[in-house]
């Protein structure tokens, strides 16, 4: 790993050097007036040479300075400055940026094809690494973000169909907090080499791929129906048990085993049916 680290560089105030340039221009004009042409040429060339060293650093921006291939430092102070005209300067923005990834098609942990996308909020923290550790840090962020999203999708299933939620596995759909945290941590590790700080990373789009979307929707609906029916049956059994217990305790009616079975059957039909039951009123004897 390169031992070079980012260091701050304090340039000369641009206003001071601007005054020097004006003085050189004034001296050149005076030389023409007194007809000293060699001095005029020298002063004019110096003024032109010095004027190429001016630059401006805007808020939340920086400028990386290199002299003949040697890194000299990074200017992070805002203002108007001047440096040696032989310096090669490169501006690097320190503002926070959004990256909205394209929706990519990948396989989840169970092998189901899904469509997934994410939003990344990032900013440059180390201008030296962003400039010299990678070729193009903006393209690096884009490619590494897509790779992290693909890796994340393969580590979790899209959804689970476990009835016992305590034993259910963390999924992309239900475990967004854990999944987003995992995405942030992976992106931090991947982008650290480029001096990029990850402020936030969130899944912005998640869906089954079109070719299996209908089938998975039916599966989800069937699972929901089965789960709902299970709860209904559990409640109905409890209500039937309570009804028989109350009838027996208050001695309202005495039922043999056959009549109890018939009553249980009728109550279960009424309580578990997905449509309203139509009762038949018996106006004769009980049996």
N, C-alpha and C positions, 0 to 999 in steps of 0.2 A: 504494500500500500504506500502511496506517495506520502512522504513526511511533510511536504509543504502544506501550510495552513493559510487561511485567509488572514490578511493583516491590513490594518487601516493605514491609509496614506493621507497626509495633510498637504494639500497643494497650496500654492501662492494665491492670494486674492486676485481675482481677475481685474478689479478696479485699479489696483496698484500698477499692474502690468499694462493696463489700458492707457494710463497716464504716461508710462514710459514710451509706448508706441506713438502717442501724440507728440511727445517731445522729439522722438526720432523723425517723425514726419515734418515737424516744424524746423528741425535742423536741416533736413534735406531741402526744404523750401528756401531757407536762408542761404544754403550753399549755392543754389541756383542764382539767387539774387546777387551774390558776390562772385559768381562765375567760377566756383571751385567744383568742377564736374566730378572728379574722383570721389570727393567726400559725399557729394549728393548721391552717387550710385551706391556707395557703401551704406549710408544711412537709410536709403530707400529699401535696399535688400534686407537690412536688419529689421526694419519695420514690418515688411511683408513676412519675414521668417517668424518673428515673434507673434504676429497676429494669428498664426495657425495653431497656437497653443491654447487658445481660449475654448472653454466648454461650460455647459450649464448642467447641473444635477437637480432634477425636479424632486418634489417630495415623494417618498417611497420608491426612490430609484437609486441606482449606484452606477459607478463607472470603474471597470477593471482596467488597470494600467500595466502595459508590458513594454519593456525597453529592449529591443533587439532579442526577443525571445525570453527575456528574464522577467518574471513576474515581480512587480515592484510594490503592488498593494491595490487596495480598493477604496475609492472615495465614496463614502456614504452620507457625508454632510451635504445639505442642500445649499445651493447658491451658484455664484458666478466665479469660476476659477481659471487659473492658468498653470500649465505644466510644460515641461520640456517638449518642444514641438516634435522631437524624435520619438516620444512616447506613442504607442499604439493603444488607443482607448476603445473599450467595448461597453456599451450601456446594457445593464441588466436590471429589469424591473423587480422590485421587491413587493409589489402589490399582491393581494390575495386574488386568486383566479378560480373560476369555475370550469370544470371539465365534465361535460355530459357525454358519456360514452354511447356508442351506437348499441342497439339491441343485438346481441350476439346469440347464436344458437349453439347450445352445449348440452351435454348429457349430465343429469344429476347423479347422485350417488347410486341410485337404483337403475341407472341406465336410461331413464326417460328423457327424451329430448325436450328441452325447455328454452324459452326466450328470456334473456335477462339483460338488464342494463343498470348502470350506477352513475351517481353524481359524486364528483370529487372536488373538494375545496382545498387548494394548495397554494403555497407561496415559496419563493426562493429565500432561504435563510443563509446560505453560504454561497456568495457570488463566485468565489474561486472554484469550488467544486462544480457549480453549474456551468462554468465556462470551460474548464479544462479536464474534468474527470469524465465527462460524456461528450459526445460529438454535438448533439442538439438536444438540450434539456427538455424543450417542449415536446419534441417527438418522443423522447425517452419516457416522459410522463404518460403520453397516450398509449404507447405500446405496453409498458409495464402495468398500466391500469387494466387494460384488456386481458393481459395474462393473469393478473390477480383475480379478476372476475371469473375467468374460466376455471381457475384452480379452486376458487371458493364454491362454485356451483357443483363441482365434482366431489366436494367434501361433505355435502349435505343432501338429503333427499328433498324433493320439492314439498311433499306433504306426507303425513303418515295416516294410517287408518286404524290406529290402536284405540281400543275403547278405554283402556286404562291410561289416563293422561300422565299419571305419575311415572309410568314406565315408557311413555312415548319418547321417541328420539327428537332432538332439536331439528327443526326443518327450516327451509328457506322461507316458507310462508308464515309459520307460526312463531318462529324464534328470531324475529327481526333484530331485537336488541343484541343478542349474542352473535348473530351473523354479521351485523354491521360492525360490531367491535372487532370481530375476526378479520373483516375486510380492511379496517383501518390499520390494524397491527401489521398485516401482510404488506400493505402499501408503504407503511413507514420503513419497513425493512428493505423493500425493493428500491425506494426512492432516496434513501439516506446517502447512497453513494454520489448522487447528483446534488446534494445539499438542499433537497426539497423537503419542506415540512408539510405534513398532512394535517390540515385543520379539521376536516370532517369527510367521511365517506359513507354514503347511504345507497342502498338499492332503490332505484327509481322505477324499475319496471320488472315485473315477474309474471310469467304466464307459461302454460304448456305450449309446445309447438303446435301449429295448426293441424298437423296430421293426426295428433292424438288428443286434441283438446276436447272433442265431443265424447270420445270414449272415457276419458278421465272425468269429465263432468258427470256422466251417467254413473260412474263408479262412486263419486263423491255423494251423489244423490242417493244411491242405493245404501251406502254406508250410513248416511244420515237417517234414512227411513228405518233401517234395522236398529240403529241406536235408539230412535224415538219409540219404536215398537217395544223394545226391551224395557224401557222405562214405563210405558203404558201397562205392560203385562205385570211388572213388579208392583205397580200401584193397584191394579185390579185384583191381584191375589191378596194383597193386604186388606182391601175393602171387603172382599168376599169372606175372608177369615174373620174380620170384625163383625160382619153381618150375622154369620152363623153363631159366633160367640155371644152376641147380644140377644139373639132369638132364644138361644139355649138358657142363658143366664136369667132372663126375665120370664121364661116359661110361656112365651107367647104362643108357640106352636112346637109340637114334637115331630121331628122328621126322622124317618129311618134312613139307612145308608143310601138306598135307591133314590129317595126323594131329595136327599142332600146332594147327590150327584147331579140330579136334574136341575136343582136350583143353582148349583155352582156353574153348570153348563150355560144356563140362561143368563146369569149375571156376567159371566165372562164374555158372552156374545155381545151383551149390551155395552159393557165397559170398554171392550177392545175393538169394537167395530169402527171403521172409518166413516160409517154413515149412521144416521139416526135410526135406531131400531123401532119397529112398528109393533106395539104390544097387542096381545089378544086378551080381551077381558072375559073372564069366565063368570057367568051369572048363575051357574048351577052349583052343584056340589064341588067341594075342593078337589075330589078325585074323580 
